[in-house]
Amino acid sequence: MRPGRLAAMGLTFGLVGLASYFAVVFLVPWLPTVRNHAGPNWLLIVAGLLLSLAAVMRATAGHRFVPAALLGVNLTIAGVFATILYVVPVVPPATGPALGTAAPDFTLADQTGKPVRSSDFRGSPLLLVFYRGHW
């Protein structure tokens, strides 16, 4: 197979790996674990990278530009996919009080609407349950 065609096939694999991830995540909501397990998509992307790399290695010295450019595009696709999966969703650490620090005094309404102060429970265990409201 000609190197240009091999590199184009590699790019196609990379694009299919990227597009199929989003197609499954957004169009098939009953498969939520796919969002966290992109193994099949990575297999397609890596196969595309390997095909593109093989195309660059098979090309003769004067004909490496197109396969090398397609390999670069394929590498960019892999980098974008990795960034979307592993960098964008990272939640920064939140600062908060140290363990063992007393909570500040606050007043909340109980289930009957009666105000209850947190200071009324100082020195004894306290469990707070917050309801989101109507389901």
Secondary structure, 3 states (H helix, E strand, C coil): CCHHHHHHHHHHHHHHHHHHHHHHHHHCCCCHHHHCCCHHHHHHHHHHHHHHHHHHHHCCHHHCHHHHHHHHHHHHHHHHHHHHHHCCCCCCCCCCCCCCCCCCCCEEECCCCCEEEHHHHCCCCCCCCCCCCCC
